[in-house]
Amino acid sequence: MKKIRMTKCRFCGGTEFITAYQTGYARAESAESLFRSAVLYHTICRNCGSVVRSYVKDPEKLLKKSERRKEGED
């Protein structure tokens, strides 16, 4: 996964961010199978509290094993 660096909040112009993840059942689930899911993370502006980005760390987990990329493949 490509590393994305937030530099400025588009809502308030803040430059400090916090990363958090949702607990409980708040997971991204594959549209094809309820058995494939990934934890949902959020980048939150420390100044205004806006969620400026939501993502999963390993999107490949949402695919069938046969559809996943081999390591080092891009």
mmCIF file of the N, C-alpha and C atoms, coordinates in Angstrom:
data_MODEL
# 
_entry.id   MODEL 
# 
loop_
_atom_site.group_PDB 
_atom_site.id 
_atom_site.type_symbol 
_atom_site.label_atom_id 
_atom_site.label_alt_id 
_atom_site.label_comp_id 
_atom_site.label_asym_id 
_atom_site.label_entity_id 
_atom_site.label_seq_id 
_atom_site.pdbx_PDB_ins_code 
_atom_site.Cartn_x 
_atom_site.Cartn_y 
_atom_site.Cartn_z 
_atom_site.occupancy 
_atom_site.B_iso_or_equiv 
_atom_site.pdbx_formal_charge 
_atom_site.auth_seq_id 
_atom_site.auth_comp_id 
_atom_site.auth_asym_id 
_atom_site.auth_atom_id 
_atom_site.pdbx_PDB_model_num 
ATOM 1   N N  . MET A 1 1  ? 0.840   -1.180  0.000  1.00 0.00 ? 1  MET A N  1 
ATOM 2   C CA . MET A 1 1  ? 0.000   0.000   0.000  1.00 0.00 ? 1  MET A CA 1 
ATOM 3   C C  . MET A 1 1  ? 0.888   1.247   0.000  1.00 0.00 ? 1  MET A C  1 
ATOM 4   N N  . LYS A 1 2  ? 0.492   2.204   -0.786 1.00 0.00 ? 2  LYS A N  1 
ATOM 5   C CA . LYS A 1 2  ? 1.234   3.457   -0.887 1.00 0.00 ? 2  LYS A CA 1 
ATOM 6   C C  . LYS A 1 2  ? 1.010   4.294   0.374  1.00 0.00 ? 2  LYS A C  1 
ATOM 7   N N  . LYS A 1 3  ? 2.068   4.862   0.918  1.00 0.00 ? 3  LYS A N  1 
ATOM 8   C CA . LYS A 1 3  ? 1.991   5.706   2.109  1.00 0.00 ? 3  LYS A CA 1 
ATOM 9   C C  . LYS A 1 3  ? 1.533   7.106   1.700  1.00 0.00 ? 3  LYS A C  1 
ATOM 10  N N  . ILE A 1 4  ? 0.432   7.564   2.294  1.00 0.00 ? 4  ILE A N  1 
ATOM 11  C CA . ILE A 1 4  ? -0.094  8.893   1.999  1.00 0.00 ? 4  ILE A CA 1 
ATOM 12  C C  . ILE A 1 4  ? 0.120   9.766   3.225  1.00 0.00 ? 4  ILE A C  1 
ATOM 13  N N  . ARG A 1 5  ? 0.713   10.921  3.021  1.00 0.00 ? 5  ARG A N  1 
ATOM 14  C CA . ARG A 1 5  ? 1.005   11.822  4.131  1.00 0.00 ? 5  ARG A CA 1 
ATOM 15  C C  . ARG A 1 5  ? 0.081   13.031  4.036  1.00 0.00 ? 5  ARG A C  1 
ATOM 16  N N  . MET A 1 6  ? -0.691  13.244  5.085  1.00 0.00 ? 6  MET A N  1 
ATOM 17  C CA . MET A 1 6  ? -1.574  14.401  5.140  1.00 0.00 ? 6  MET A CA 1 
ATOM 18  C C  . MET A 1 6  ? -0.737  15.599  5.581  1.00 0.00 ? 6  MET A C  1 
ATOM 19  N N  . THR A 1 7  ? -0.888  16.727  4.896  1.00 0.00 ? 7  THR A N  1 
ATOM 20  C CA . THR A 1 7  ? -0.115  17.907  5.257  1.00 0.00 ? 7  THR A CA 1 
ATOM 21  C C  . THR A 1 7  ? -0.985  19.042  5.772  1.00 0.00 ? 7  THR A C  1 
ATOM 22  N N  . LYS A 1 8  ? -2.258  19.080  5.317  1.00 0.00 ? 8  LYS A N  1 
ATOM 23  C CA . LYS A 1 8  ? -3.120  20.181  5.705  1.00 0.00 ? 8  LYS A CA 1 
ATOM 24  C C  . LYS A 1 8  ? -4.584  19.734  5.673  1.00 0.00 ? 8  LYS A C  1 
ATOM 25  N N  . CYS A 1 9  ? -5.330  20.067  6.722  1.00 0.00 ? 9  CYS A N  1 
ATOM 26  C CA . CYS A 1 9  ? -6.758  19.760  6.776  1.00 0.00 ? 9  CYS A CA 1 
ATOM 27  C C  . CYS A 1 9  ? -7.502  20.661  5.794  1.00 0.00 ? 9  CYS A C  1 
ATOM 28  N N  . ARG A 1 10 ? -8.323  20.089  4.953  1.00 0.00 ? 10 ARG A N  1 
ATOM 29  C CA . ARG A 1 10 ? -9.044  20.895  3.961  1.00 0.00 ? 10 ARG A CA 1 
ATOM 30  C C  . ARG A 1 10 ? -10.200 21.679  4.578  1.00 0.00 ? 10 ARG A C  1 
ATOM 31  N N  . PHE A 1 11 ? -10.546 21.391  5.835  1.00 0.00 ? 11 PHE A N  1 
ATOM 32  C CA . PHE A 1 11 ? -11.644 22.089  6.488  1.00 0.00 ? 11 PHE A CA 1 
ATOM 33  C C  . PHE A 1 11 ? -11.181 23.303  7.303  1.00 0.00 ? 11 PHE A C  1 
ATOM 34  N N  . CYS A 1 12 ? -10.068 23.167  8.046  1.00 0.00 ? 12 CYS A N  1 
ATOM 35  C CA . CYS A 1 12 ? -9.638  24.262  8.916  1.00 0.00 ? 12 CYS A CA 1 
ATOM 36  C C  . CYS A 1 12 ? -8.203  24.711  8.674  1.00 0.00 ? 12 CYS A C  1 
ATOM 37  N N  . GLY A 1 13 ? -7.457  23.976  7.855  1.00 0.00 ? 13 GLY A N  1 
ATOM 38  C CA . GLY A 1 13 ? -6.065  24.324  7.595  1.00 0.00 ? 13 GLY A CA 1 
ATOM 39  C C  . GLY A 1 13 ? -5.098  23.762  8.625  1.00 0.00 ? 13 GLY A C  1 
ATOM 40  N N  . GLY A 1 14 ? -5.597  22.984  9.585  1.00 0.00 ? 14 GLY A N  1 
ATOM 41  C CA . GLY A 1 14 ? -4.742  22.386  10.613 1.00 0.00 ? 14 GLY A CA 1 
ATOM 42  C C  . GLY A 1 14 ? -3.677  21.492  10.004 1.00 0.00 ? 14 GLY A C  1 
ATOM 43  N N  . THR A 1 15 ? -2.567  21.323  10.716 1.00 0.00 ? 15 THR A N  1 
ATOM 44  C CA . THR A 1 15 ? -1.457  20.533  10.187 1.00 0.00 ? 15 THR A CA 1 
ATOM 45  C C  . THR A 1 15 ? -1.069  19.359  11.079 1.00 0.00 ? 15 THR A C  1 
ATOM 46  N N  . GLU A 1 16 ? -1.833  19.114  12.148 1.00 0.00 ? 16 GLU A N  1 
ATOM 47  C CA . GLU A 1 16 ? -1.543  17.994  13.038 1.00 0.00 ? 16 GLU A CA 1 
ATOM 48  C C  . GLU A 1 16 ? -2.688  16.995  12.957 1.00 0.00 ? 16 GLU A C  1 
ATOM 49  N N  . PHE A 1 17 ? -2.314  15.702  12.847 1.00 0.00 ? 17 PHE A N  1 
ATOM 50  C CA . PHE A 1 17 ? -3.311  14.663  12.654 1.00 0.00 ? 17 PHE A CA 1 
ATOM 51  C C  . PHE A 1 17 ? -3.108  13.509  13.627 1.00 0.00 ? 17 PHE A C  1 
ATOM 52  N N  . ILE A 1 18 ? -4.189  12.815  13.901 1.00 0.00 ? 18 ILE A N  1 
ATOM 53  C CA . ILE A 1 18 ? -4.205  11.644  14.765 1.00 0.00 ? 18 ILE A CA 1 
ATOM 54  C C  . ILE A 1 18 ? -4.750  10.494  13.940 1.00 0.00 ? 18 ILE A C  1 
ATOM 55  N N  . THR A 1 19 ? -4.180  9.303   14.095 1.00 0.00 ? 19 THR A N  1 
ATOM 56  C CA . THR A 1 19 ? -4.724  8.121   13.441 1.00 0.00 ? 19 THR A CA 1 
ATOM 57  C C  . THR A 1 19 ? -5.447  7.300   14.498 1.00 0.00 ? 19 THR A C  1 
ATOM 58  N N  . ALA A 1 20 ? -6.664  6.867   14.159 1.00 0.00 ? 20 ALA A N  1 
ATOM 59  C CA . ALA A 1 20 ? -7.473  6.063   15.071 1.00 0.00 ? 20 ALA A CA 1 
ATOM 60  C C  . ALA A 1 20 ? -8.151  4.962   14.265 1.00 0.00 ? 20 ALA A C  1 
ATOM 61  N N  . TYR A 1 21 ? -8.659  3.944   14.949 1.00 0.00 ? 21 TYR A N  1 
ATOM 62  C CA . TYR A 1 21 ? -9.409  2.905   14.250 1.00 0.00 ? 21 TYR A CA 1 
ATOM 63  C C  . TYR A 1 21 ? -10.736 2.688   14.946 1.00 0.00 ? 21 TYR A C  1 
ATOM 64  N N  . GLN A 1 22 ? -11.701 2.203   14.184 1.00 0.00 ? 22 GLN A N  1 
ATOM 65  C CA . GLN A 1 22 ? -13.022 1.965   14.740 1.00 0.00 ? 22 GLN A CA 1 
ATOM 66  C C  . GLN A 1 22 ? -13.046 0.629   15.453 1.00 0.00 ? 22 GLN A C  1 
ATOM 67  N N  . THR A 1 23 ? -13.814 0.567   16.526 1.00 0.00 ? 23 THR A N  1 
ATOM 68  C CA . THR A 1 23 ? -13.934 -0.665  17.298 1.00 0.00 ? 23 THR A CA 1 
ATOM 69  C C  . THR A 1 23 ? -15.287 -1.317  17.032 1.00 0.00 ? 23 THR A C  1 
ATOM 70  N N  . GLY A 1 24 ? -15.455 -2.493  17.563 1.00 0.00 ? 24 GLY A N  1 
ATOM 71  C CA . GLY A 1 24 ? -16.717 -3.200  17.392 1.00 0.00 ? 24 GLY A CA 1 
ATOM 72  C C  . GLY A 1 24 ? -16.863 -3.761  15.997 1.00 0.00 ? 24 GLY A C  1 
ATOM 73  N N  . TYR A 1 25 ? -18.035 -3.594  15.431 1.00 0.00 ? 25 TYR A N  1 
ATOM 74  C CA . TYR A 1 25 ? -18.324 -4.161  14.113 1.00 0.00 ? 25 TYR A CA 1 
ATOM 75  C C  . TYR A 1 25 ? -18.009 -3.212  12.962 1.00 0.00 ? 25 TYR A C  1 
ATOM 76  N N  . ALA A 1 26 ? -17.390 -2.102  13.241 1.00 0.00 ? 26 ALA A N  1 
ATOM 77  C CA . ALA A 1 26 ? -17.082 -1.118  12.193 1.00 0.00 ? 26 ALA A CA 1 
ATOM 78  C C  . ALA A 1 26 ? -15.870 -1.581  11.397 1.00 0.00 ? 26 ALA A C  1 
ATOM 79  N N  . ARG A 1 27 ? -16.108 -2.466  10.455 1.00 0.00 ? 27 ARG A N  1 
ATOM 80  C CA . ARG A 1 27 ? -15.060 -2.995  9.597  1.00 0.00 ? 27 ARG A CA 1 
ATOM 81  C C  . ARG A 1 27 ? -15.509 -2.839  8.154  1.00 0.00 ? 27 ARG A C  1 
ATOM 82  N N  . ALA A 1 28 ? -14.557 -2.732  7.264  1.00 0.00 ? 28 ALA A N  1 
ATOM 83  C CA . ALA A 1 28 ? -14.878 -2.732  5.841  1.00 0.00 ? 28 ALA A CA 1 
ATOM 84  C C  . ALA A 1 28 ? -15.030 -4.192  5.431  1.00 0.00 ? 28 ALA A C  1 
ATOM 85  N N  . GLU A 1 29 ? -16.173 -4.531  4.867  1.00 0.00 ? 29 GLU A N  1 
ATOM 86  C CA . GLU A 1 29 ? -16.427 -5.914  4.467  1.00 0.00 ? 29 GLU A CA 1 
ATOM 87  C C  . GLU A 1 29 ? -16.493 -6.013  2.956  1.00 0.00 ? 29 GLU A C  1 
ATOM 88  N N  . SER A 1 30 ? -15.992 -7.115  2.444  1.00 0.00 ? 30 SER A N  1 
ATOM 89  C CA . SER A 1 30 ? -16.036 -7.370  1.016  1.00 0.00 ? 30 SER A CA 1 
ATOM 90  C C  . SER A 1 30 ? -17.488 -7.451  0.558  1.00 0.00 ? 30 SER A C  1 
ATOM 91  N N  . ALA A 1 31 ? -17.788 -6.882  -0.596 1.00 0.00 ? 31 ALA A N  1 
ATOM 92  C CA . ALA A 1 31 ? -19.143 -6.949  -1.149 1.00 0.00 ? 31 ALA A CA 1 
ATOM 93  C C  . ALA A 1 31 ? -19.474 -8.374  -1.586 1.00 0.00 ? 31 ALA A C  1 
ATOM 94  N N  . GLU A 1 32 ? -18.450 -9.188  -1.799 1.00 0.00 ? 32 GLU A N  1 
ATOM 95  C CA . GLU A 1 32 ? -18.653 -10.553 -2.277 1.00 0.00 ? 32 GLU A CA 1 
ATOM 96  C C  . GLU A 1 32 ? -18.800 -11.574 -1.156 1.00 0.00 ? 32 GLU A C  1 
ATOM 97  N N  . SER A 1 33 ? -18.249 -11.276 0.022  1.00 0.00 ? 33 SER A N  1 
ATOM 98  C CA . SER A 1 33 ? -18.288 -12.249 1.107  1.00 0.00 ? 33 SER A CA 1 
ATOM 99  C C  . SER A 1 33 ? -18.195 -11.556 2.459  1.00 0.00 ? 33 SER A C  1 
ATOM 100 N N  . LEU A 1 34 ? -19.068 -11.947 3.372  1.00 0.00 ? 34 LEU A N  1 
ATOM 101 C CA . LEU A 1 34 ? -19.032 -11.386 4.725  1.00 0.00 ? 34 LEU A CA 1 
ATOM 102 C C  . LEU A 1 34 ? -17.857 -11.919 5.534  1.00 0.00 ? 34 LEU A C  1 
ATOM 103 N N  . PHE A 1 35 ? -17.189 -12.941 5.015  1.00 0.00 ? 35 PHE A N  1 
ATOM 104 C CA . PHE A 1 35 ? -16.078 -13.551 5.743  1.00 0.00 ? 35 PHE A CA 1 
ATOM 105 C C  . PHE A 1 35 ? -14.746 -12.860 5.483  1.00 0.00 ? 35 PHE A C  1 
ATOM 106 N N  . ARG A 1 36 ? -14.738 -11.883 4.589  1.00 0.00 ? 36 ARG A N  1 
ATOM 107 C CA . ARG A 1 36 ? -13.516 -11.116 4.324  1.00 0.00 ? 36 ARG A CA 1 
ATOM 108 C C  . ARG A 1 36 ? -13.751 -9.675  4.760  1.00 0.00 ? 36 ARG A C  1 
ATOM 109 N N  . SER A 1 37 ? -12.974 -9.248  5.748  1.00 0.00 ? 37 SER A N  1 
ATOM 110 C CA . SER A 1 37 ? -13.129 -7.883  6.246  1.00 0.00 ? 37 SER A CA 1 
ATOM 111 C C  . SER A 1 37 ? -11.777 -7.335  6.695  1.00 0.00 ? 37 SER A C  1 
ATOM 112 N N  . ALA A 1 38 ? -11.737 -6.029  6.920  1.00 0.00 ? 38 ALA A N  1 
ATOM 113 C CA . ALA A 1 38 ? -10.502 -5.362  7.347  1.00 0.00 ? 38 ALA A CA 1 
ATOM 114 C C  . ALA A 1 38 ? -10.868 -4.221  8.292  1.00 0.00 ? 38 ALA A C  1 
ATOM 115 N N  . VAL A 1 39 ? -9.971  -3.941  9.235  1.00 0.00 ? 39 VAL A N  1 
ATOM 116 C CA . VAL A 1 39 ? -10.181 -2.855  10.188 1.00 0.00 ? 39 VAL A CA 1 
ATOM 117 C C  . VAL A 1 39 ? -10.178 -1.525  9.448  1.00 0.00 ? 39 VAL A C  1 
ATOM 118 N N  . LEU A 1 40 ? -11.088 -0.635  9.838  1.00 0.00 ? 40 LEU A N  1 
ATOM 119 C CA . LEU A 1 40 ? -11.207 0.675   9.217  1.00 0.00 ? 40 LEU A CA 1 
ATOM 120 C C  . LEU A 1 40 ? -10.465 1.699   10.069 1.00 0.00 ? 40 LEU A C  1 
ATOM 121 N N  . TYR A 1 41 ? -9.489  2.386   9.462  1.00 0.00 ? 41 TYR A N  1 
ATOM 122 C CA . TYR A 1 41 ? -8.691  3.405   10.136 1.00 0.00 ? 41 TYR A CA 1 
ATOM 123 C C  . TYR A 1 41 ? -9.108  4.781   9.646  1.00 0.00 ? 41 TYR A C  1 
ATOM 124 N N  . HIS A 1 42 ? -8.905  5.793   10.492 1.00 0.00 ? 42 HIS A N  1 
ATOM 125 C CA . HIS A 1 42 ? -9.244  7.163   10.138 1.00 0.00 ? 42 HIS A CA 1 
ATOM 126 C C  . HIS A 1 42 ? -8.091  8.093   10.489 1.00 0.00 ? 42 HIS A C  1 
ATOM 127 N N  . THR A 1 43 ? -7.842  9.078   9.627  1.00 0.00 ? 43 THR A N  1 
ATOM 128 C CA . THR A 1 43 ? -6.923  10.163  9.931  1.00 0.00 ? 43 THR A CA 1 
ATOM 129 C C  . THR A 1 43 ? -7.805  11.336  10.330 1.00 0.00 ? 43 THR A C  1 
ATOM 130 N N  . ILE A 1 44 ? -7.568  11.865  11.530 1.00 0.00 ? 44 ILE A N  1 
ATOM 131 C CA . ILE A 1 44 ? -8.433  12.890  12.115 1.00 0.00 ? 44 ILE A CA 1 
ATOM 132 C C  . ILE A 1 44 ? -7.618  14.153  12.383 1.00 0.00 ? 44 ILE A C  1 
ATOM 133 N N  . CYS A 1 45 ? -8.176  15.298  11.998 1.00 0.00 ? 45 CYS A N  1 
ATOM 134 C CA . CYS A 1 45 ? -7.521  16.578  12.254 1.00 0.00 ? 45 CYS A CA 1 
ATOM 135 C C  . CYS A 1 45 ? -7.548  16.849  13.755 1.00 0.00 ? 45 CYS A C  1 
ATOM 136 N N  . ARG A 1 46 ? -6.397  17.125  14.321 1.00 0.00 ? 46 ARG A N  1 
ATOM 137 C CA . ARG A 1 46 ? -6.298  17.394  15.755 1.00 0.00 ? 46 ARG A CA 1 
ATOM 138 C C  . ARG A 1 46 ? -6.942  18.730  16.128 1.00 0.00 ? 46 ARG A C  1 
ATOM 139 N N  . ASN A 1 47 ? -7.007  19.657  15.190 1.00 0.00 ? 47 ASN A N  1 
ATOM 140 C CA . ASN A 1 47 ? -7.547  20.981  15.457 1.00 0.00 ? 47 ASN A CA 1 
ATOM 141 C C  . ASN A 1 47 ? -9.081  21.001  15.461 1.00 0.00 ? 47 ASN A C  1 
ATOM 142 N N  . CYS A 1 48 ? -9.710  20.474  14.391 1.00 0.00 ? 48 CYS A N  1 
ATOM 143 C CA . CYS A 1 48 ? -11.172 20.581  14.275 1.00 0.00 ? 48 CYS A CA 1 
ATOM 144 C C  . CYS A 1 48 ? -11.907 19.254  14.465 1.00 0.00 ? 48 CYS A C  1 
ATOM 145 N N  . GLY A 1 49 ? -11.177 18.137  14.479 1.00 0.00 ? 49 GLY A N  1 
ATOM 146 C CA . GLY A 1 49 ? -11.802 16.840  14.696 1.00 0.00 ? 49 GLY A CA 1 
ATOM 147 C C  . GLY A 1 49 ? -12.399 16.205  13.452 1.00 0.00 ? 49 GLY A C  1 
ATOM 148 N N  . SER A 1 50 ? -12.222 16.816  12.303 1.00 0.00 ? 50 SER A N  1 
ATOM 149 C CA . SER A 1 50 ? -12.767 16.251  11.067 1.00 0.00 ? 50 SER A CA 1 
ATOM 150 C C  . SER A 1 50 ? -12.013 14.993  10.666 1.00 0.00 ? 50 SER A C  1 
ATOM 151 N N  . VAL A 1 51 ? -12.749 14.011  10.157 1.00 0.00 ? 51 VAL A N  1 
ATOM 152 C CA . VAL A 1 51 ? -12.125 12.827  9.581  1.00 0.00 ? 51 VAL A CA 1 
ATOM 153 C C  . VAL A 1 51 ? -11.726 13.216  8.163  1.00 0.00 ? 51 VAL A C  1 
ATOM 154 N N  . VAL A 1 52 ? -10.424 13.303  7.924  1.00 0.00 ? 52 VAL A N  1 
ATOM 155 C CA . VAL A 1 52 ? -9.946  13.764  6.624  1.00 0.00 ? 52 VAL A CA 1 
ATOM 156 C C  . VAL A 1 52 ? -9.602  12.607  5.689  1.00 0.00 ? 52 VAL A C  1 
ATOM 157 N N  . ARG A 1 53 ? -9.546  11.391  6.233  1.00 0.00 ? 53 ARG A N  1 
ATOM 158 C CA . ARG A 1 53 ? -9.255  10.217  5.415  1.00 0.00 ? 53 ARG A CA 1 
ATOM 159 C C  . ARG A 1 53 ? -9.686  8.966   6.156  1.00 0.00 ? 53 ARG A C  1 
ATOM 160 N N  . SER A 1 54 ? -10.276 8.026   5.449  1.00 0.00 ? 54 SER A N  1 
ATOM 161 C CA . SER A 1 54 ? -10.589 6.704   5.993  1.00 0.00 ? 54 SER A CA 1 
ATOM 162 C C  . SER A 1 54 ? -9.952  5.669   5.079  1.00 0.00 ? 54 SER A C  1 
ATOM 163 N N  . TYR A 1 55 ? -9.415  4.590   5.667  1.00 0.00 ? 55 TYR A N  1 
ATOM 164 C CA . TYR A 1 55 ? -8.722  3.592   4.856  1.00 0.00 ? 55 TYR A CA 1 
ATOM 165 C C  . TYR A 1 55 ? -8.591  2.273   5.600  1.00 0.00 ? 55 TYR A C  1 
ATOM 166 N N  . VAL A 1 56 ? -8.235  1.220   4.872  1.00 0.00 ? 56 VAL A N  1 
ATOM 167 C CA . VAL A 1 56 ? -7.847  -0.055  5.462  1.00 0.00 ? 56 VAL A CA 1 
ATOM 168 C C  . VAL A 1 56 ? -6.365  -0.244  5.165  1.00 0.00 ? 56 VAL A C  1 
ATOM 169 N N  . LYS A 1 57 ? -5.637  -0.827  6.108  1.00 0.00 ? 57 LYS A N  1 
ATOM 170 C CA . LYS A 1 57 ? -4.187  -0.973  5.915  1.00 0.00 ? 57 LYS A CA 1 
ATOM 171 C C  . LYS A 1 57 ? -3.841  -2.046  4.894  1.00 0.00 ? 57 LYS A C  1 
ATOM 172 N N  . ASP A 1 58 ? -4.663  -3.068  4.786  1.00 0.00 ? 58 ASP A N  1 
ATOM 173 C CA . ASP A 1 58 ? -4.375  -4.147  3.845  1.00 0.00 ? 58 ASP A CA 1 
ATOM 174 C C  . ASP A 1 58 ? -5.612  -4.449  3.003  1.00 0.00 ? 58 ASP A C  1 
ATOM 175 N N  . PRO A 1 59 ? -5.839  -3.678  1.922  1.00 0.00 ? 59 PRO A N  1 
ATOM 176 C CA . PRO A 1 59 ? -7.022  -3.882  1.098  1.00 0.00 ? 59 PRO A CA 1 
ATOM 177 C C  . PRO A 1 59 ? -7.064  -5.253  0.419  1.00 0.00 ? 59 PRO A C  1 
ATOM 178 N N  . GLU A 1 60 ? -5.915  -5.889  0.275  1.00 0.00 ? 60 GLU A N  1 
ATOM 179 C CA . GLU A 1 60 ? -5.870  -7.217  -0.342 1.00 0.00 ? 60 GLU A CA 1 
ATOM 180 C C  . GLU A 1 60 ? -6.675  -8.244  0.464  1.00 0.00 ? 60 GLU A C  1 
ATOM 181 N N  . LYS A 1 61 ? -6.841  -8.028  1.765  1.00 0.00 ? 61 LYS A N  1 
ATOM 182 C CA . LYS A 1 61 ? -7.608  -8.954  2.601  1.00 0.00 ? 61 LYS A CA 1 
ATOM 183 C C  . LYS A 1 61 ? -9.071  -9.038  2.179  1.00 0.00 ? 61 LYS A C  1 
ATOM 184 N N  . LEU A 1 62 ? -9.541  -8.048  1.437  1.00 0.00 ? 62 LEU A N  1 
ATOM 185 C CA . LEU A 1 62 ? -10.930 -8.027  1.005  1.00 0.00 ? 62 LEU A CA 1 
ATOM 186 C C  . LEU A 1 62 ? -11.165 -8.855  -0.261 1.00 0.00 ? 62 LEU A C  1 
ATOM 187 N N  . LEU A 1 63 ? -10.092 -9.325  -0.880 1.00 0.00 ? 63 LEU A N  1 
ATOM 188 C CA . LEU A 1 63 ? -10.187 -10.121 -2.101 1.00 0.00 ? 63 LEU A CA 1 
ATOM 189 C C  . LEU A 1 63 ? -10.068 -11.607 -1.804 1.00 0.00 ? 63 LEU A C  1 
ATOM 190 N N  . LYS A 1 64 ? -10.552 -12.425 -2.729 1.00 0.00 ? 64 LYS A N  1 
ATOM 191 C CA . LYS A 1 64 ? -10.334 -13.867 -2.642 1.00 0.00 ? 64 LYS A CA 1 
ATOM 192 C C  . LYS A 1 64 ? -8.834  -14.119 -2.749 1.00 0.00 ? 64 LYS A C  1 
ATOM 193 N N  . LYS A 1 65 ? -8.360  -15.203 -2.141 1.00 0.00 ? 65 LYS A N  1 
ATOM 194 C CA . LYS A 1 65 ? -6.929  -15.506 -2.195 1.00 0.00 ? 65 LYS A CA 1 
ATOM 195 C C  . LYS A 1 65 ? -6.434  -15.611 -3.628 1.00 0.00 ? 65 LYS A C  1 
ATOM 196 N N  . SER A 1 66 ? -7.241  -16.139 -4.518 1.00 0.00 ? 66 SER A N  1 
ATOM 197 C CA . SER A 1 66 ? -6.830  -16.299 -5.909 1.00 0.00 ? 66 SER A CA 1 
ATOM 198 C C  . SER A 1 66 ? -6.710  -14.956 -6.638 1.00 0.00 ? 66 SER A C  1 
ATOM 199 N N  . GLU A 1 67 ? -7.346  -13.910 -6.131 1.00 0.00 ? 67 GLU A N  1 
ATOM 200 C CA . GLU A 1 67 ? -7.312  -12.591 -6.771 1.00 0.00 ? 67 GLU A CA 1 
ATOM 201 C C  . GLU A 1 67 ? -6.235  -11.677 -6.185 1.00 0.00 ? 67 GLU A C  1 
ATOM 202 N N  . ARG A 1 68 ? -5.620  -12.064 -5.080 1.00 0.00 ? 68 ARG A N  1 
ATOM 203 C CA . ARG A 1 68 ? -4.637  -11.209 -4.423 1.00 0.00 ? 68 ARG A CA 1 
ATOM 204 C C  . ARG A 1 68 ? -3.348  -11.132 -5.216 1.00 0.00 ? 68 ARG A C  1 
ATOM 205 N N  . ARG A 1 69 ? -2.677  -9.973  -5.125 1.00 0.00 ? 69 ARG A N  1 
ATOM 206 C CA . ARG A 1 69 ? -1.387  -9.788  -5.772 1.00 0.00 ? 69 ARG A CA 1 
ATOM 207 C C  . ARG A 1 69 ? -0.329  -10.587 -5.042 1.00 0.00 ? 69 ARG A C  1 
ATOM 208 N N  . LYS A 1 70 ? 0.631   -11.034 -5.779 1.00 0.00 ? 70 LYS A N  1 
ATOM 209 C CA . LYS A 1 70 ? 1.778   -11.698 -5.161 1.00 0.00 ? 70 LYS A CA 1 
ATOM 210 C C  . LYS A 1 70 ? 2.665   -10.622 -4.565 1.00 0.00 ? 70 LYS A C  1 
ATOM 211 N N  . GLU A 1 71 ? 3.382   -10.944 -3.494 1.00 0.00 ? 71 GLU A N  1 
ATOM 212 C CA . GLU A 1 71 ? 4.257   -9.959  -2.842 1.00 0.00 ? 71 GLU A CA 1 
ATOM 213 C C  . GLU A 1 71 ? 5.273   -9.416  -3.825 1.00 0.00 ? 71 GLU A C  1 
ATOM 214 N N  . GLY A 1 72 ? 5.429   -8.086  -3.835 1.00 0.00 ? 72 GLY A N  1 
ATOM 215 C CA . GLY A 1 72 ? 6.382   -7.421  -4.712 1.00 0.00 ? 72 GLY A CA 1 
ATOM 216 C C  . GLY A 1 72 ? 5.809   -7.100  -6.078 1.00 0.00 ? 72 GLY A C  1 
ATOM 217 N N  . GLU A 1 73 ? 4.590   -7.508  -6.349 1.00 0.00 ? 73 GLU A N  1 
ATOM 218 C CA . GLU A 1 73 ? 3.936   -7.245  -7.633 1.00 0.00 ? 73 GLU A CA 1 
ATOM 219 C C  . GLU A 1 73 ? 3.203   -5.926  -7.585 1.00 0.00 ? 73 GLU A C  1 
ATOM 220 N N  . ASP A 1 74 ? 3.366   -5.043  -8.524 1.00 0.00 ? 74 ASP A N  1 
ATOM 221 C CA . ASP A 1 74 ? 2.639   -3.755  -8.592 1.00 0.00 ? 74 ASP A CA 1 
ATOM 222 C C  . ASP A 1 74 ? 2.368   -3.373  -9.990 1.00 0.00 ? 74 ASP A C  1 
# 
